[in-house]
């Protein structure tokens, strides 16, 4: 707490102005995954809220709920109480295990909910709710499977891959990739699917892949596992100038690629955040100050439920997409 004044002066001009003009406080609920630990991301969220809304007549007051993905009943109870807390919007959760109950309750309470993960059940849910003119309250900012499929197909086509292997981590990844590739014509490249399995199995799986002699790969796994897979691929001599990879993770650009310095393979990834945009530059500048001067500072408008430890950077899009109308 020792750097509270520094942070407020450098990153919270909007909040100071808001107090002076008695700006209206808007409550929003934020569901965080308790399996993750990254307090800096919470501080970044605090900075985003102050930066984006420093020029409006409102203050956002996040009400944080840290949940385990198996706490469905508890999550439902909390979601039901949001109306009493005057919540105007819900952000998260990231876990599909508890999202369905939050999604259902947000619709029943007519509170907008923002999601940032690939939700395979959302289309069916929207089709069901939208039938008969029912208003929809769920907004998913993750790129649609159709758009991702087009991007993936374009990369494969432009690279002129005659055959390739899809390495996937779990059944969700397999489902997503099958959806993306199901519209291929019979004349297009042949595809082989290989499940990565646990980290202990990476070596044996990659040895098996090496024996196929194939050179092109689509890698679908959690962002934090990408480098582990590629480092093992390097050990198996699958990262030479003859090999090429497409990564499906939308956060691959956040990794420390220096760990693969000297690799001559072509590694391609998608990115949603444009680091050259002014709003991203501004946010990054504030985050840098936050991380430099205050590692334990909490926004004065936080209402914390349990310990705060994580907020995914993809929620940046959610916050900036939430338009407050008076």
C-alpha positions as CSV (number, residue, x, y, z in Angstrom):
1,X,0.0,0.0,0.0
2,X,3.0,2.3,0.2
3,X,2.7,3.5,-3.4
4,X,-1.0,4.4,-3.3
5,X,-0.5,8.1,-3.9
6,X,1.9,7.5,-6.8
7,X,-0.5,5.2,-8.5
8,X,-3.5,7.5,-8.0
9,X,-1.6,10.5,-9.4
10,X,0.0,8.7,-12.3
11,X,-2.8,6.4,-13.4
12,X,-6.1,7.6,-11.8
13,X,-6.7,11.1,-13.0
14,X,-10.1,10.0,-14.1
15,X,-11.0,8.8,-10.6
16,X,-9.9,12.0,-9.0
17,X,-12.0,14.0,-11.4
18,X,-14.9,11.6,-10.9
19,X,-14.9,12.3,-7.1
20,X,-14.9,16.0,-7.7
21,X,-17.9,15.9,-10.1
22,X,-19.7,13.1,-8.1
23,X,-19.8,10.7,-10.9
24,X,-22.2,7.8,-10.8
25,X,-20.8,4.5,-9.8
26,X,-21.7,1.5,-12.0
27,X,-21.3,-1.9,-10.5
28,X,-20.0,-4.8,-12.6
29,X,-19.5,-8.4,-11.5
30,X,-16.2,-10.1,-12.4
31,X,-15.8,-13.9,-12.1
32,X,-12.2,-15.0,-11.8
33,X,-10.8,-18.6,-12.0
34,X,-9.3,-19.5,-8.6
35,X,-6.9,-21.9,-10.4
36,X,-4.8,-19.0,-11.7
37,X,-2.5,-16.7,-9.8
38,X,-1.5,-13.3,-11.2
39,X,-2.1,-10.3,-9.1
40,X,-0.5,-8.1,-11.6
41,X,-3.4,-8.7,-14.0
42,X,-5.8,-7.4,-11.4
43,X,-3.7,-4.3,-11.1
44,X,-3.8,-4.0,-14.9
45,X,-7.6,-4.3,-14.9
46,X,-7.7,-1.5,-12.3
47,X,-5.6,0.7,-14.6
48,X,-7.8,-0.2,-17.7
49,X,-11.0,0.9,-15.9
50,X,-9.5,4.2,-14.9
51,X,-7.9,4.9,-18.2
52,X,-10.8,4.0,-20.5
53,X,-13.4,5.8,-18.4
54,X,-11.4,8.8,-17.3
55,X,-13.4,11.0,-19.8
56,X,-16.9,9.8,-18.9
57,X,-19.4,10.7,-16.2
58,X,-19.2,7.2,-14.7
59,X,-17.0,5.1,-12.5
60,X,-16.9,1.3,-12.8
61,X,-16.9,-0.6,-9.5
62,X,-15.9,-4.2,-10.0
63,X,-17.3,-6.7,-7.6
64,X,-14.8,-9.6,-7.7
65,X,-15.7,-13.2,-7.2
66,X,-13.0,-15.8,-7.3
67,X,-14.4,-19.2,-8.1
68,X,-13.2,-22.8,-8.6
69,X,-14.4,-24.4,-11.8
70,X,-16.2,-27.1,-9.8
71,X,-18.1,-24.7,-7.5
72,X,-21.3,-24.7,-9.6
73,X,-23.8,-24.4,-6.7
74,X,-21.8,-21.6,-5.0
75,X,-21.4,-19.8,-8.3
76,X,-25.2,-20.0,-8.9
77,X,-25.9,-18.5,-5.5
78,X,-23.6,-15.6,-6.1
79,X,-25.0,-15.0,-9.6
80,X,-28.5,-14.9,-8.2
81,X,-27.5,-12.2,-5.7
82,X,-26.1,-9.8,-8.4
83,X,-29.4,-8.1,-9.0
84,X,-29.6,-7.0,-5.4
85,X,-26.1,-5.6,-5.7
86,X,-27.2,-3.4,-8.6
87,X,-24.9,-5.1,-11.1
88,X,-25.1,-3.7,-14.6
89,X,-23.0,-6.3,-16.4
90,X,-21.2,-9.6,-15.8
91,X,-17.7,-10.4,-17.1
92,X,-16.6,-14.1,-17.1
93,X,-16.1,-16.7,-15.9
94,X,-13.5,-18.3,-18.1
95,X,-14.4,-21.8,-17.1
96,X,-17.1,-23.5,-19.1
97,X,-17.9,-25.7,-16.1
98,X,-19.4,-22.8,-14.2
99,X,-20.3,-20.6,-17.1
100,X,-23.6,-22.2,-18.0
101,X,-25.2,-21.4,-14.6
102,X,-23.9,-17.8,-14.8
103,X,-25.1,-17.5,-18.5
104,X,-28.5,-18.8,-17.6
105,X,-29.0,-16.6,-14.6
106,X,-27.7,-13.5,-16.4
107,X,-30.3,-14.1,-19.1
108,X,-33.1,-14.6,-16.5
109,X,-32.1,-11.4,-14.6
110,X,-31.6,-9.5,-17.9
111,X,-28.0,-8.6,-17.1
112,X,-25.6,-8.6,-20.0
113,X,-22.8,-11.2,-19.7
114,X,-19.5,-11.0,-21.6
115,X,-17.4,-14.1,-22.4
116,X,-13.9,-14.4,-23.9
117,X,-13.6,-18.1,-24.5
118,X,-14.7,-20.5,-27.2
119,X,-18.2,-21.5,-26.2
120,X,-19.2,-24.5,-28.3
121,X,-22.8,-24.4,-26.8
122,X,-23.5,-20.7,-27.3
123,X,-24.9,-20.9,-30.8
124,X,-27.5,-23.6,-29.8
125,X,-28.3,-21.5,-26.7
126,X,-28.8,-18.4,-28.8
127,X,-30.9,-20.3,-31.3
128,X,-33.1,-21.6,-28.5
129,X,-33.4,-18.3,-26.6
130,X,-33.8,-16.2,-29.7
131,X,-36.7,-18.2,-31.0
132,X,-39.9,-16.3,-30.5
133,X,-38.2,-12.9,-30.2
134,X,-36.6,-13.4,-26.8
135,X,-33.9,-10.8,-26.2
136,X,-30.3,-12.1,-25.9
137,X,-28.0,-11.0,-23.1
138,X,-24.9,-13.1,-23.7
139,X,-22.0,-11.6,-25.7
140,X,-19.0,-13.7,-26.7
141,X,-16.0,-11.8,-27.9
142,X,-14.0,-14.9,-28.9
143,X,-13.7,-15.0,-32.7
144,X,-16.4,-17.2,-34.3
145,X,-15.4,-20.7,-35.4
146,X,-16.3,-19.7,-38.9
147,X,-13.8,-16.8,-38.9
148,X,-11.1,-18.8,-37.3
149,X,-11.7,-21.6,-39.8
150,X,-11.3,-19.2,-42.7
151,X,-8.1,-17.8,-41.2
152,X,-6.7,-21.3,-40.6
153,X,-7.7,-22.5,-44.0
154,X,-6.2,-19.5,-45.7
155,X,-2.8,-20.0,-43.9
156,X,-2.8,-23.7,-44.9
157,X,-3.7,-22.9,-48.5
158,X,-1.2,-20.0,-48.8
159,X,1.6,-22.2,-47.4
160,X,0.7,-24.9,-49.9
161,X,0.7,-27.6,-47.3
162,X,0.1,-31.0,-49.0
163,X,-0.3,-32.8,-45.7
164,X,0.0,-31.9,-42.1
165,X,-0.5,-33.1,-38.5
166,X,-2.9,-31.4,-36.0
167,X,-1.5,-31.7,-32.5
168,X,-4.3,-31.1,-30.0
169,X,-4.3,-31.1,-26.2
170,X,-7.9,-32.0,-25.2
171,X,-11.3,-33.0,-26.6
172,X,-12.4,-29.3,-26.7
173,X,-9.5,-28.5,-28.9
174,X,-10.3,-31.5,-31.2
175,X,-13.9,-30.4,-31.5
176,X,-12.9,-26.8,-32.3
177,X,-10.4,-27.9,-34.9
178,X,-12.8,-30.5,-36.5
179,X,-15.3,-27.7,-36.8
180,X,-12.7,-25.5,-38.5
181,X,-11.6,-28.1,-40.9
182,X,-14.8,-29.9,-41.7
183,X,-15.5,-27.9,-44.9
184,X,-12.3,-28.9,-46.6
185,X,-12.7,-30.3,-50.1
186,X,-11.3,-33.8,-51.0
187,X,-8.6,-32.1,-53.1
188,X,-7.1,-30.3,-50.1
189,X,-4.2,-31.5,-47.9
190,X,-4.5,-34.7,-45.9
191,X,-4.8,-34.2,-42.2
192,X,-3.7,-36.5,-39.3
193,X,-4.8,-35.8,-35.7
194,X,-2.5,-36.5,-32.8
195,X,-3.4,-36.0,-29.1
196,X,-0.6,-34.4,-27.1
197,X,-1.6,-35.9,-23.7
198,X,0.2,-35.0,-20.5
199,X,3.6,-33.2,-20.6
200,X,5.3,-36.5,-19.7
201,X,4.0,-37.9,-23.0
202,X,5.3,-35.1,-25.2
203,X,8.5,-36.9,-26.0
204,X,7.0,-40.2,-27.0
205,X,4.3,-38.5,-29.0
206,X,6.8,-36.3,-30.9
207,X,9.0,-39.3,-31.6
208,X,6.0,-41.0,-33.2
209,X,5.3,-37.9,-35.2
210,X,9.0,-37.7,-36.4
211,X,8.7,-41.2,-37.8
212,X,5.9,-40.1,-40.1
213,X,8.3,-37.7,-41.9
214,X,5.6,-35.0,-42.1
215,X,6.9,-31.4,-41.9
216,X,3.9,-29.2,-41.2
217,X,1.9,-28.9,-38.0
218,X,-1.0,-27.1,-36.4
219,X,-0.6,-26.9,-32.6
220,X,-3.6,-26.4,-30.4
221,X,-2.9,-26.3,-26.7
222,X,-3.0,-23.9,-23.7
223,X,-0.7,-20.9,-24.2
224,X,1.4,-21.9,-21.2
225,X,2.2,-25.3,-22.8
226,X,3.3,-24.0,-26.2
227,X,7.0,-23.5,-25.4
228,X,7.2,-26.9,-23.6
229,X,5.9,-28.7,-26.8
230,X,8.2,-26.7,-29.1
231,X,11.2,-27.2,-26.9
232,X,10.6,-30.9,-27.0
233,X,10.1,-30.7,-30.7
234,X,13.5,-29.0,-31.0
235,X,15.0,-31.9,-29.1
236,X,13.5,-34.3,-31.6
237,X,14.8,-32.2,-34.5
238,X,11.3,-31.1,-35.5
239,X,12.2,-27.4,-35.5
240,X,14.5,-27.2,-38.5
241,X,14.2,-24.9,-41.5
242,X,12.1,-27.6,-43.2
243,X,9.4,-27.6,-40.5
244,X,6.5,-25.1,-40.1
245,X,3.9,-24.6,-37.4
246,X,0.6,-22.8,-37.0
247,X,-0.4,-22.0,-33.5
248,X,-4.1,-21.6,-32.7
249,X,-3.7,-19.8,-29.4
250,X,-4.6,-16.2,-29.6
251,X,-2.2,-15.3,-26.8
252,X,1.0,-16.9,-28.2
253,X,2.5,-13.4,-28.7
254,X,2.7,-13.0,-24.9
255,X,5.3,-15.8,-24.5
256,X,9.0,-15.3,-24.1
257,X,10.2,-16.5,-27.5
258,X,13.8,-15.9,-26.6
259,X,13.7,-19.5,-25.2
260,X,13.6,-20.7,-28.8
261,X,16.3,-18.3,-30.1
262,X,18.1,-19.7,-33.1
263,X,15.2,-21.9,-34.3
264,X,14.8,-21.7,-38.1
265,X,11.3,-23.1,-38.4
266,X,8.4,-20.9,-39.6
267,X,6.1,-20.5,-36.7
268,X,2.8,-18.6,-37.3
269,X,0.3,-17.4,-34.8
270,X,-2.9,-15.3,-34.6
271,X,-3.1,-12.1,-32.6
272,X,-6.2,-10.0,-31.7
273,X,-4.5,-7.2,-29.8
274,X,-2.8,-4.6,-32.0
275,X,0.2,-3.3,-30.0
276,X,0.6,-0.3,-32.3
277,X,-2.9,1.1,-31.4
278,X,-3.0,4.1,-29.2
279,X,-5.3,2.6,-26.6
280,X,-3.1,-0.5,-26.2
281,X,0.0,1.7,-25.9
282,X,-1.7,3.8,-23.3
283,X,-2.8,0.8,-21.3
284,X,0.6,-0.8,-21.5
285,X,2.2,2.4,-20.3
286,X,-0.1,2.6,-17.2
287,X,0.5,-1.2,-16.5
288,X,4.2,-0.6,-16.5
289,X,3.8,2.1,-13.9
290,X,1.6,-0.1,-11.8
291,X,4.0,-3.0,-11.9
292,X,7.0,-0.7,-11.2
293,X,5.5,1.3,-8.3
294,X,2.8,-0.8,-6.6
295,X,2.7,-4.6,-6.4
296,X,0.1,-4.7,-3.6
297,X,-2.1,-1.8,-4.5
298,X,-5.9,-2.3,-4.8
299,X,-8.3,0.1,-6.5
300,X,-10.3,2.1,-3.8
301,X,-13.5,1.0,-5.6
302,X,-12.8,-2.7,-5.5
303,X,-15.2,-4.9,-3.5
304,X,-13.2,-8.1,-3.1
305,X,-14.8,-11.5,-2.5
306,X,-12.1,-13.9,-1.2
307,X,-8.6,-13.3,-2.5
308,X,-7.9,-11.6,-5.9
309,X,-5.3,-13.3,-8.0
310,X,-6.0,-13.2,-11.7
311,X,-7.7,-11.4,-14.5
312,X,-7.1,-12.5,-18.1
313,X,-5.9,-9.8,-20.5
314,X,-8.6,-10.8,-22.9
315,X,-11.1,-9.0,-20.6
316,X,-9.5,-5.8,-22.0
317,X,-11.8,-6.3,-25.0
318,X,-14.8,-6.9,-22.7
319,X,-14.4,-3.7,-20.7
320,X,-13.9,-1.5,-23.7
321,X,-16.9,-3.1,-25.4
322,X,-19.2,-2.4,-22.5
323,X,-21.0,0.9,-23.4
324,X,-22.8,2.6,-20.6
325,X,-26.0,4.3,-21.7
326,X,-27.9,6.7,-19.5
